[in-house]
Amino acid sequence: MTQREGKDAAPDNLILLPHTDGRLHLHYLDEDPRDRDLRGVLWARCSFNSPEGQGQPTGRPQWKLMHPYRQMMTMQSLRCQICTNPARTPSD
C-alpha cells in the first residue's frame, strides 16, 4: 500500500455539486467509478507506475505515504496491509 516515487498526486480538478439530499458533495470534474468506495466515499487519486517485467513495482518506496487506491481496495476486501492475507482478529 506504500506509495512509490514517480506517482503523481490527484489533479487539481475538484468541484462541489449539489446532491439529491440537497447538500453539496465533492466530485472530480472527470470522476470515474474507481474514485469512490462501495459506500460512495470519494477517495484521493494517485497515479500508478507500470510494473517491471517480473511484476515488481517501480520507484523507491515512500514509506510515510499510502497509495489511496491500494489502501481502499485493501480495506474493502478486509486484507492485511502488510501481507495482503485476509485480516483476522482474536474473535475470528
C-alpha positions as CSV (number, residue, x, y, z in Angstrom):
1,M,0.0,0.0,0.0
2,T,3.0,2.3,0.2
3,Q,3.2,5.0,-2.4
4,R,6.3,5.0,-4.6
5,E,8.4,7.7,-6.2
6,G,7.2,8.8,-9.6
7,K,3.5,8.6,-8.7
8,D,1.6,11.8,-9.2
9,A,-0.9,13.2,-6.7
10,A,-4.5,13.9,-7.6
11,P,-5.2,16.6,-10.2
12,D,-6.5,19.9,-9.1
13,N,-10.0,19.4,-10.5
14,L,-12.3,19.1,-7.5
15,I,-15.7,20.8,-7.5
16,L,-18.7,20.9,-5.2
17,L,-22.0,19.8,-6.8
18,P,-25.5,19.6,-5.3
19,H,-26.5,16.1,-4.3
20,T,-30.1,14.7,-4.2
21,D,-30.1,15.2,-0.5
22,G,-29.7,19.0,-1.1
23,R,-26.2,19.2,0.3
24,L,-23.1,19.9,-1.6
25,H,-20.8,16.9,-2.3
26,L,-17.2,16.9,-3.5
27,H,-16.5,15.5,-7.0
28,Y,-13.7,15.3,-9.6
29,L,-14.6,17.0,-12.9
30,D,-13.7,13.8,-14.7
31,E,-14.9,11.4,-12.0
32,D,-14.5,7.7,-12.6
33,P,-16.3,4.8,-10.7
34,R,-12.9,3.9,-9.2
35,D,-12.8,7.2,-7.4
36,R,-15.4,6.1,-4.8
37,D,-15.6,3.2,-2.5
38,L,-18.6,0.9,-2.1
39,R,-20.3,3.4,0.2
40,G,-19.8,6.3,-2.2
41,V,-17.0,8.0,-0.3
42,L,-14.6,9.9,-2.6
43,W,-11.0,8.9,-2.2
44,A,-7.9,10.8,-3.2
45,R,-6.3,9.9,-6.6
46,C,-2.8,8.9,-7.2
47,S,-1.2,7.6,-10.4
48,F,0.2,4.1,-10.9
49,N,3.7,3.1,-12.1
50,S,3.7,0.2,-14.6
51,P,5.3,-2.9,-13.1
52,E,8.6,-4.1,-14.4
53,G,9.0,-7.4,-16.3
54,Q,8.7,-9.6,-13.2
55,G,5.6,-7.8,-11.9
56,Q,7.6,-5.8,-9.4
57,P,6.6,-2.1,-8.8
58,T,8.9,0.6,-9.9
59,G,10.1,3.6,-7.9
60,R,11.6,3.7,-4.4
61,P,9.0,3.2,-1.6
62,Q,7.9,6.4,0.1
63,W,7.3,4.8,3.5
64,K,5.4,7.7,5.0
65,L,2.8,7.8,2.2
66,M,-0.1,5.5,1.4
67,H,-1.3,4.9,-2.1
68,P,-5.0,5.8,-1.7
69,Y,-6.5,3.4,-4.3
70,R,-4.5,0.4,-2.9
71,Q,-5.5,1.3,0.6
72,M,-9.1,1.5,-0.4
73,M,-9.0,-1.9,-2.1
74,T,-7.2,-3.5,0.8
75,M,-9.8,-2.1,3.3
76,Q,-12.8,-3.2,1.2
77,S,-11.5,-6.7,0.8
78,L,-10.6,-6.9,4.6
79,R,-7.0,-7.7,3.9
80,C,-3.9,-7.0,6.0
81,Q,-2.0,-4.0,4.6
82,I,1.4,-5.7,5.2
83,C,1.0,-9.3,3.9
84,T,-2.4,-8.9,2.0
85,N,-3.7,-12.1,3.6
86,P,-7.3,-12.0,5.0
87,A,-7.4,-9.9,8.2
88,R,-8.0,-11.8,11.3
89,T,-8.9,-10.8,14.9
90,P,-8.8,-12.8,18.1
91,S,-12.6,-13.2,17.9
92,D,-12.5,-14.9,14.4
